[in-house]
Structure formats: C-alpha cells, structure tokens
C-alpha cells in the first residue's frame, strides 16, 4: 500500500527512496514532485536549452531509481547528489556541443526579459548567458549552484566533490571573469564607447 499523500511532505528523501526500493511507487511520485522541477531548472540554467534540459533531468531521475536499493542514509543529501549528476551530464553535453559547433553562437540578442536574472534584460541577459557559457565548467557550475540554486559553499563542495576552499576560489575567479566580460555594459562605458578605441 502506498504512503498517504498528506504525510509525504514530512517524510525524508532517504525514507522515500528506501520505500521506493521496497516497491512503493507512490514514494517515487513524491520524490519526482519534490526534486524534478529543481533538477530541470538547474539543467536549463546550465544548458540554455529546454529540450536538452528535459533529457538531462529525466536521466538524473532514472539514475536515482537505479541506485535506490544501495542508497545509504547520511551518505549525502539526495538533492546534492542530483545536482552533481545533473551538472556532470550538462557539462558532457556542453563539451559535445562546443566540438560540433564552436562558432554557432547566435548574433542577435534575446529581447525577452528573464525573471531568473531580474534586473538584467534584453542584450544584458544575452551577454550574461554568453559570458557564463565562456567560463570553465567548474566555475560555471559553482556560480549557478551558489546564485541560482542558493546552495551554501559546503553544499556546493559536496555537489562538485571538492573542498570548500576550492569552491571559494572557483566562485572568486568566476565573479572576476564575469565582471571583466560584462564591464562594457556599464552605462559609463557605453557613454564612452566611441572614445574607448582612441584611449586604449
């Protein structure tokens, strides 16, 4: 018999996973409802492609069902494990994408405002995505987990299988690289755009 729907929100991920491993399909539905939206959103931010993100999110959940019987309580947070699997799969796809079409970046800016980046709209949003795509994979993953998923540095360290100090270093380098790449979007820089070539 499945678990009562009104109590599922109080049941831990590990308990739900154990129930699924024992044959309770309602536990799988509860875990999917709890985690799939965030896994999909994470894949979307990394890949900037809904269809690919859907594939990656579904693959991550399939891997979860496969390892369910061997999951050990206290080993890792299930959400952190899913972020790691998703980031690794997204990184693989980005590498393949780059080798297939290194110069396929679209030239037109996307004018649609994005709720995800609030104050950055139109060409700024596009510039941010382009700058983030140019970051090394581990820097980009750390930045997305910190600023979009709002994970703590220790959680990011677990997801990326590294130390907290390494995460701090990755975030610092990523922020400096983004600041440098997006400096031309500052209003003062835009006002002086015509003069810039002559000065430098």
BALOBA-1460 file (C-alpha; in Angstrom, 3 decimals):
// residues 200
<rec num="1" residu="x" x="0.000" y="0.000" z="0.000"/>
<rec num="2" residu="x" x="1.309" y="3.499" z="-0.856"/>
<rec num="3" residu="x" x="2.048" y="6.217" z="1.669"/>
<rec num="4" residu="x" x="-0.688" y="8.727" z="2.487"/>
<rec num="5" residu="x" x="-0.319" y="11.803" z="0.287"/>
<rec num="6" residu="x" x="-0.807" y="14.256" z="3.163"/>
<rec num="7" residu="x" x="2.200" y="12.877" z="5.059"/>
<rec num="8" residu="x" x="4.669" y="12.667" z="2.167"/>
<rec num="9" residu="x" x="5.932" y="16.222" z="2.588"/>
<rec num="10" residu="x" x="7.131" y="15.290" z="6.106"/>
<rec num="11" residu="x" x="8.962" y="12.123" z="5.034"/>
<rec num="12" residu="x" x="12.704" y="12.422" z="4.407"/>
<rec num="13" residu="x" x="14.235" y="11.836" z="0.986"/>
<rec num="14" residu="x" x="16.150" y="8.812" z="2.305"/>
<rec num="15" residu="x" x="12.957" y="7.252" z="3.726"/>
<rec num="16" residu="x" x="11.104" y="7.830" z="0.449"/>
<rec num="17" residu="x" x="13.970" y="6.326" z="-1.518"/>
<rec num="18" residu="x" x="14.008" y="3.277" z="0.759"/>
<rec num="19" residu="x" x="10.224" y="2.935" z="0.335"/>
<rec num="20" residu="x" x="10.613" y="3.115" z="-3.453"/>
<rec num="21" residu="x" x="13.367" y="0.470" z="-3.342"/>
<rec num="22" residu="x" x="10.910" y="-1.721" z="-1.411"/>
<rec num="23" residu="x" x="8.364" y="-1.344" z="-4.215"/>
<rec num="24" residu="x" x="6.291" y="1.689" z="-3.187"/>
<rec num="25" residu="x" x="5.550" y="3.597" z="-6.408"/>
<rec num="26" residu="x" x="3.906" y="6.489" z="-4.528"/>
<rec num="27" residu="x" x="7.315" y="7.209" z="-2.979"/>
<rec num="28" residu="x" x="8.758" y="7.620" z="-6.477"/>
<rec num="29" residu="x" x="5.959" y="10.044" z="-7.362"/>
<rec num="30" residu="x" x="6.627" y="12.044" z="-4.193"/>
<rec num="31" residu="x" x="10.381" y="12.232" z="-4.899"/>
<rec num="32" residu="x" x="9.734" y="13.235" z="-8.511"/>
<rec num="33" residu="x" x="7.356" y="16.022" z="-7.445"/>
<rec num="34" residu="x" x="9.871" y="17.202" z="-4.854"/>
<rec num="35" residu="x" x="13.033" y="17.168" z="-6.980"/>
<rec num="36" residu="x" x="12.345" y="17.079" z="-10.725"/>
<rec num="37" residu="x" x="11.361" y="20.787" z="-11.066"/>
<rec num="38" residu="x" x="14.606" y="21.960" z="-9.428"/>
<rec num="39" residu="x" x="16.746" y="19.451" z="-11.344"/>
<rec num="40" residu="x" x="15.130" y="20.612" z="-14.605"/>
<rec num="41" residu="x" x="15.627" y="24.300" z="-13.693"/>
<rec num="42" residu="x" x="19.288" y="23.619" z="-12.863"/>
<rec num="43" residu="x" x="19.831" y="21.832" z="-16.194"/>
<rec num="44" residu="x" x="18.093" y="24.714" z="-18.018"/>
<rec num="45" residu="x" x="20.419" y="27.281" z="-16.474"/>
<rec num="46" residu="x" x="23.479" y="25.274" z="-17.429"/>
<rec num="47" residu="x" x="22.374" y="24.317" z="-20.941"/>
<rec num="48" residu="x" x="20.075" y="27.184" z="-22.012"/>
<rec num="49" residu="x" x="18.032" y="24.592" z="-23.919"/>
<rec num="50" residu="x" x="14.705" y="23.243" z="-22.621"/>
<rec num="51" residu="x" x="14.690" y="20.015" z="-24.653"/>
<rec num="52" residu="x" x="18.232" y="19.074" z="-23.602"/>
<rec num="53" residu="x" x="17.491" y="20.071" z="-20.015"/>
<rec num="54" residu="x" x="14.446" y="17.790" z="-20.007"/>
<rec num="55" residu="x" x="16.601" y="14.874" z="-21.200"/>
<rec num="56" residu="x" x="19.245" y="15.559" z="-18.556"/>
<rec num="57" residu="x" x="16.659" y="15.890" z="-15.760"/>
<rec num="58" residu="x" x="14.924" y="12.639" z="-16.751"/>
<rec num="59" residu="x" x="18.295" y="10.854" z="-16.967"/>
<rec num="60" residu="x" x="19.216" y="12.107" z="-13.478"/>
<rec num="61" residu="x" x="15.955" y="10.731" z="-12.043"/>
<rec num="62" residu="x" x="16.486" y="7.404" z="-13.850"/>
<rec num="63" residu="x" x="19.949" y="7.144" z="-12.263"/>
<rec num="64" residu="x" x="18.352" y="7.844" z="-8.881"/>
<rec num="65" residu="x" x="15.875" y="4.974" z="-9.319"/>
<rec num="66" residu="x" x="18.732" y="2.649" z="-10.276"/>
<rec num="67" residu="x" x="20.833" y="3.425" z="-7.202"/>
<rec num="68" residu="x" x="17.837" y="3.498" z="-4.798"/>
<rec num="69" residu="x" x="18.448" y="-0.003" z="-3.344"/>
<rec num="70" residu="x" x="22.053" y="0.934" z="-2.479"/>
<rec num="71" residu="x" x="21.396" y="4.414" z="-1.051"/>
<rec num="72" residu="x" x="22.842" y="4.767" z="2.450"/>
<rec num="73" residu="x" x="21.338" y="7.275" z="4.878"/>
<rec num="74" residu="x" x="23.710" y="10.036" z="5.873"/>
<rec num="75" residu="x" x="25.993" y="9.461" z="2.872"/>
<rec num="76" residu="x" x="24.904" y="12.614" z="1.019"/>
<rec num="77" residu="x" x="21.891" y="14.837" z="0.643"/>
<rec num="78" residu="x" x="19.779" y="13.479" z="-2.187"/>
<rec num="79" residu="x" x="19.338" y="16.975" z="-3.663"/>
<rec num="80" residu="x" x="23.124" y="17.487" z="-3.672"/>
<rec num="81" residu="x" x="23.631" y="14.120" z="-5.374"/>
<rec num="82" residu="x" x="21.082" y="15.108" z="-8.049"/>
<rec num="83" residu="x" x="22.807" y="18.467" z="-8.632"/>
<rec num="84" residu="x" x="26.115" y="16.634" z="-9.114"/>
<rec num="85" residu="x" x="24.654" y="14.140" z="-11.597"/>
<rec num="86" residu="x" x="22.868" y="16.961" z="-13.463"/>
<rec num="87" residu="x" x="25.977" y="19.178" z="-13.608"/>
<rec num="88" residu="x" x="28.104" y="16.294" z="-14.903"/>
<rec num="89" residu="x" x="25.570" y="15.401" z="-17.619"/>
<rec num="90" residu="x" x="25.156" y="19.059" z="-18.634"/>
<rec num="91" residu="x" x="28.935" y="19.505" z="-18.801"/>
<rec num="92" residu="x" x="29.227" y="16.474" z="-21.096"/>
<rec num="93" residu="x" x="26.567" y="17.914" z="-23.418"/>
<rec num="94" residu="x" x="28.198" y="21.354" z="-23.459"/>
<rec num="95" residu="x" x="31.549" y="19.798" z="-24.397"/>
<rec num="96" residu="x" x="29.949" y="17.869" z="-27.259"/>
<rec num="97" residu="x" x="28.095" y="20.993" z="-28.374"/>
<rec num="98" residu="x" x="31.335" y="23.013" z="-28.486"/>
<rec num="99" residu="x" x="33.189" y="20.427" z="-30.510"/>
<rec num="100" residu="x" x="30.325" y="20.211" z="-33.026"/>
<rec num="101" residu="x" x="29.841" y="23.980" z="-33.479"/>
<rec num="102" residu="x" x="32.476" y="26.230" z="-31.960"/>
<rec num="103" residu="x" x="31.213" y="29.330" z="-33.765"/>
<rec num="104" residu="x" x="27.463" y="28.709" z="-33.622"/>
<rec num="105" residu="x" x="26.620" y="31.390" z="-31.038"/>
<rec num="106" residu="x" x="23.605" y="33.449" z="-32.203"/>
<rec num="107" residu="x" x="24.386" y="37.039" z="-33.131"/>
<rec num="108" residu="x" x="21.029" y="38.582" z="-32.207"/>
<rec num="109" residu="x" x="20.329" y="39.478" z="-28.601"/>
<rec num="110" residu="x" x="17.285" y="37.918" z="-26.995"/>
<rec num="111" residu="x" x="14.983" y="40.815" z="-26.088"/>
<rec num="112" residu="x" x="12.746" y="38.778" z="-23.762"/>
<rec num="113" residu="x" x="13.097" y="39.804" z="-20.110"/>
<rec num="114" residu="x" x="14.039" y="36.908" z="-17.825"/>
<rec num="115" residu="x" x="12.585" y="36.507" z="-14.350"/>
<rec num="116" residu="x" x="15.598" y="34.374" z="-13.479"/>
<rec num="117" residu="x" x="18.022" y="37.302" z="-13.736"/>
<rec num="118" residu="x" x="15.575" y="40.037" z="-12.688"/>
<rec num="119" residu="x" x="17.346" y="43.311" z="-13.368"/>
<rec num="120" residu="x" x="19.221" y="42.123" z="-16.435"/>
<rec num="121" residu="x" x="17.066" y="42.313" z="-19.562"/>
<rec num="122" residu="x" x="17.430" y="42.048" z="-23.325"/>
<rec num="123" residu="x" x="21.007" y="42.375" z="-24.514"/>
<rec num="124" residu="x" x="22.323" y="42.314" z="-20.946"/>
<rec num="125" residu="x" x="20.665" y="38.959" z="-20.318"/>
<rec num="126" residu="x" x="22.138" y="37.581" z="-23.530"/>
<rec num="127" residu="x" x="25.563" y="38.941" z="-22.631"/>
<rec num="128" residu="x" x="25.357" y="37.308" z="-19.202"/>
<rec num="129" residu="x" x="24.483" y="33.906" z="-20.726"/>
<rec num="130" residu="x" x="27.300" y="34.238" z="-23.269"/>
<rec num="131" residu="x" x="29.793" y="35.224" z="-20.560"/>
<rec num="132" residu="x" x="28.694" y="32.342" z="-18.315"/>
<rec num="133" residu="x" x="28.997" y="29.851" z="-21.188"/>
<rec num="134" residu="x" x="32.588" y="31.007" z="-21.719"/>
<rec num="135" residu="x" x="33.527" y="30.192" z="-18.105"/>
<rec num="136" residu="x" x="35.310" y="26.894" z="-17.375"/>
<rec num="137" residu="x" x="32.730" y="24.228" z="-16.466"/>
<rec num="138" residu="x" x="33.570" y="24.020" z="-12.756"/>
<rec num="139" residu="x" x="33.464" y="27.799" z="-12.312"/>
<rec num="140" residu="x" x="30.098" y="27.982" z="-14.110"/>
<rec num="141" residu="x" x="28.656" y="25.086" z="-12.099"/>
<rec num="142" residu="x" x="29.779" y="26.654" z="-8.814"/>
<rec num="143" residu="x" x="28.296" y="30.025" z="-9.793"/>
<rec num="144" residu="x" x="24.940" y="28.531" z="-10.839"/>
<rec num="145" residu="x" x="24.690" y="26.461" z="-7.644"/>
<rec num="146" residu="x" x="25.526" y="29.499" z="-5.486"/>
<rec num="147" residu="x" x="23.496" y="32.255" z="-7.112"/>
<rec num="148" residu="x" x="20.600" y="30.454" z="-8.799"/>
<rec num="149" residu="x" x="20.159" y="27.354" z="-6.632"/>
<rec num="150" residu="x" x="21.263" y="29.272" z="-3.500"/>
<rec num="151" residu="x" x="23.288" y="26.388" z="-2.086"/>
<rec num="152" residu="x" x="25.833" y="27.031" z="0.673"/>
<rec num="153" residu="x" x="29.542" y="26.669" z="-0.097"/>
<rec num="154" residu="x" x="29.755" y="23.323" z="1.798"/>
<rec num="155" residu="x" x="26.782" y="22.011" z="-0.239"/>
<rec num="156" residu="x" x="28.459" y="23.144" z="-3.468"/>
<rec num="157" residu="x" x="31.689" y="21.442" z="-2.357"/>
<rec num="158" residu="x" x="29.749" y="18.203" z="-1.887"/>
<rec num="159" residu="x" x="27.993" y="18.551" z="-5.255"/>
<rec num="160" residu="x" x="31.265" y="19.224" z="-7.089"/>
<rec num="161" residu="x" x="33.240" y="16.702" z="-5.000"/>
<rec num="162" residu="x" x="35.804" y="19.254" z="-3.879"/>
<rec num="163" residu="x" x="36.744" y="21.327" z="-0.809"/>
<rec num="164" residu="x" x="35.040" y="24.472" z="0.499"/>
<rec num="165" residu="x" x="38.299" y="26.376" z="-0.147"/>
<rec num="166" residu="x" x="38.266" y="25.235" z="-3.787"/>
<rec num="167" residu="x" x="34.638" y="26.375" z="-4.113"/>
<rec num="168" residu="x" x="35.534" y="29.828" z="-2.742"/>
<rec num="169" residu="x" x="38.381" y="30.031" z="-5.261"/>
<rec num="170" residu="x" x="36.116" y="28.906" z="-8.147"/>
<rec num="171" residu="x" x="33.471" y="31.490" z="-7.200"/>
<rec num="172" residu="x" x="36.050" y="34.262" z="-6.886"/>
<rec num="173" residu="x" x="37.565" y="33.510" z="-10.293"/>
<rec num="174" residu="x" x="34.112" y="33.186" z="-11.903"/>
<rec num="175" residu="x" x="32.920" y="36.523" z="-10.491"/>
<rec num="176" residu="x" x="36.082" y="38.319" z="-11.625"/>
<rec num="177" residu="x" x="35.810" y="36.807" z="-15.106"/>
<rec num="178" residu="x" x="32.137" y="37.818" z="-15.395"/>
<rec num="179" residu="x" x="32.840" y="41.347" z="-14.137"/>
<rec num="180" residu="x" x="35.557" y="41.703" z="-16.767"/>
<rec num="181" residu="x" x="33.427" y="40.304" z="-19.602"/>
<rec num="182" residu="x" x="30.383" y="42.430" z="-18.695"/>
<rec num="183" residu="x" x="32.257" y="45.676" z="-17.910"/>
<rec num="184" residu="x" x="31.303" y="47.113" z="-21.319"/>
<rec num="185" residu="x" x="27.610" y="47.016" z="-20.302"/>
<rec num="186" residu="x" x="28.037" y="49.600" z="-17.564"/>
<rec num="187" residu="x" x="26.304" y="52.882" z="-18.518"/>
<rec num="188" residu="x" x="29.517" y="54.924" z="-18.212"/>
<rec num="189" residu="x" x="31.318" y="52.519" z="-20.508"/>
<rec num="190" residu="x" x="28.509" y="52.768" z="-23.044"/>
<rec num="191" residu="x" x="28.659" y="56.563" z="-22.993"/>
<rec num="192" residu="x" x="32.375" y="56.476" z="-23.703"/>
<rec num="193" residu="x" x="32.170" y="53.664" z="-26.238"/>
<rec num="194" residu="x" x="33.149" y="55.837" z="-29.204"/>
<rec num="195" residu="x" x="36.223" y="57.198" z="-27.409"/>
<rec num="196" residu="x" x="37.392" y="53.902" z="-25.969"/>
<rec num="197" residu="x" x="39.369" y="52.766" z="-29.020"/>
<rec num="198" residu="x" x="41.318" y="56.003" z="-29.170"/>
<rec num="199" residu="x" x="42.211" y="55.897" z="-25.486"/>
<rec num="200" residu="x" x="43.469" y="52.297" z="-25.318"/>
